[in-house]
Amino acid sequence: MTKGEPVDEPSAGSTPAVETRGLTKRYRGGQLAVDGLDLLVPRGSVFGFLGPNGSGKTTTIRMLMGLIEPTSGGARLLGSPMPRAARQVLPKVGALIEGPALYGFLSGRDNLVRYDAADPTADPRTRTARVGAALDRVGLTAASGKKARAYSLGMKQRLGLAAALLQPRELLILDEPTNGLDPQGMREIRTLVRELADDGITVFLSSHLLDEIEQVCSHAAVMAQGRLITQGTVAELAAGTRGRLTVTTPDTADAVRILKEHGVTDLAVTGDRITGEPPATQLTDGTPTDLADLNAALVRAEVRVRGFGTERASLEDAFVALTGEGFDVAG
Ligand SMILES: Nc1ncnc2c1ncn2[C@@H]1O[C@H](COP(=O)(O)OP(=O)(O)OP(=O)(O)O)[C@@H](O)[C@H]1O
């Protein structure tokens, strides 16, 4: 950053919600937890930060929030450098990291009152309304009088989110928000994340669950061993891998021959079903080979085609292809 550049830039929609350049963290023990990370989180996205345990997600989030210093490189939140502009930026950022700190002997509502009272910028005269609105936002109004220790893990997470939402936020940073939750609790958090995104809040959430990213995120980045493997829209990432071609026909021998001639590889026949890898070759104008042409070739050769299509390529296929390792898919 050059001298004289303003620390608090206008939070125009043009600046990314999060941007890191060469962000690196080497812990004192020598462990390189994050290695030269260049992240770009567009405004308005629900951004999934995906990677197996130990891949550097929490370390990255702690650097974004200014909780630990990077060894080298830098991060900008809402256009301003962290940790330098922390005081101006952090009021616009809600965070839920490693579960909320709650007093079990206080009700959900009183826990929020305590959070709100700890914020010197929060006007005490409007506290009740703020706490009520936050409880309402996460669907905890009915349970707000219960002691927090009687809350399920999912309710505790929602209360943590309510605490993060006491003030209007432009960005929410959630570290594994569904970790340890049962399927119902996970669904509730996902629904909430979608609703918050609909309200115009950029949501950055880490997860080791592909399924989750595919369900709620518009964009994703994949980490492995401290390094960024890829990032982009979820649709782009999944499109990077085409599913296997499947043809159903009684004329398998002819079909296999024709498919081979047209560049389909790794062919396998089971009964009347043939599967194979569609040709990776591209036409001269850069567009991928049209599968419809393959179908037409089969028909021209008088192969009786009962079924023709590709299995949907999932984000999981893409990630396994990229990282060479599997991910946990289910909760
Ligand atoms: N305070 C620390 N001191 C030394 N090494 C650490 C520290 N915190 C994390 N690490 C190491 O840095 C690497 C990245 O850890 P990090 O917690 O950022 O990963 P993660 O992707 O968030 O995984 P998890 O979901 O398990 O927290 C791991 O090898 C971890 O053991």
The ligand as an ORCA input file, in Angstrom:
! r2SCAN-3c Opt
* xyz 0 1
  N      -1.629    -21.753     17.032
  C      -1.031    -22.637     16.223
  N       0.264    -22.950     16.372
  C       0.872    -23.839     15.540
  N       0.247    -24.472     14.512
  C      -1.053    -24.214     14.330
  C      -1.777    -23.279     15.162
  N      -3.058    -23.225     14.728
  C      -3.148    -24.058     13.681
  N      -1.944    -24.658     13.435
  C      -1.642    -25.612     12.338
  O      -1.836    -24.933     11.107
  C      -2.476    -25.779     10.146
  C      -3.783    -25.153      9.661
  O      -4.711    -25.135     10.732
  P      -6.133    -24.420     10.659
  O      -6.777    -24.581     11.992
  O      -5.992    -23.067     10.111
  O      -6.869    -25.344      9.596
  P      -8.409    -25.517      9.315
  O      -8.526    -25.734      7.854
  O      -9.181    -24.422      9.921
  O      -8.727    -26.864     10.055
  P      -9.776    -27.139     11.214
  O     -11.087    -27.186     10.521
  O      -9.301    -28.471     11.748
  O      -9.605    -26.011     12.203
  C      -2.656    -27.116     10.830
  O      -1.584    -27.943     10.470
  C      -2.597    -26.777     12.300
  O      -2.090    -27.873     13.046
*
